[in-house]
Amino acid sequence: MKELQGESLKKYNTLYRETDSLYHAVAVKSGLSDAAFWILYTICEYGDGCLQRDICNAVYTSKQTVHSAIRRLEEEGYLFLEPGRGRDKHIRLTERGEKLIEEKIAPVIARENAVFEEMGERDREELLRLTDRYVRLLAKECAQLM
């Protein structure tokens, strides 16, 4: 059984890396760094004006990486920061940023939606249920290492 689990884990890890590689290729083709791609993607999910803190929590990337990528996107004229409560910073898209999202991020989300639709409700729910279970169990095990 250990061999089967080893092969299963190897296959899962390969699929995870393949998925990551697909998004990396899309980001590169779009002329974006991985961090910039995921920041813009997250703005699509959370909406214009979301907090920098929300993006850090959503993309599972260091605050420094997110901050640097936001600064680059700001310098390139895609977004600007608007002061919020206390130290909160709202991320606002410029017209140029909205166009970039429309051209580069929205088509990715549309394709993801098409794939989920093609999978059907039962397969989607099963994928999410099992992935969530795996991540929760792995987090518990990793917590013992930290």
C-alpha angles and dihedrals in degrees: 000000000000090000091053091049090047091052091044092051091047090052092047092050091048091052091048092051091045090054090048089049091052092055091045090053091049091050092049092047087051091052092246135123116240090253093050091047092052093044091054091043090052091050086057090053099042099030135241110309096036117150125262086232090058091055092050090052094045101048099042091225127129119275089239093056093047092046092050093048092048090051090051091049088049092050089049090054099248098116145359135209121243120197116247134175114330109325095345116126121199115212113224126188121230120218087263090052092050089052091049091052091047091051103036112019105032093059090055092051090047090054092047089052090049091052092049090048091050091051092060129227098280095051091045092052091046092049091050094043094050095041090050091049092049093049093047092049092045091049089053091051093045090050087065089057095051 
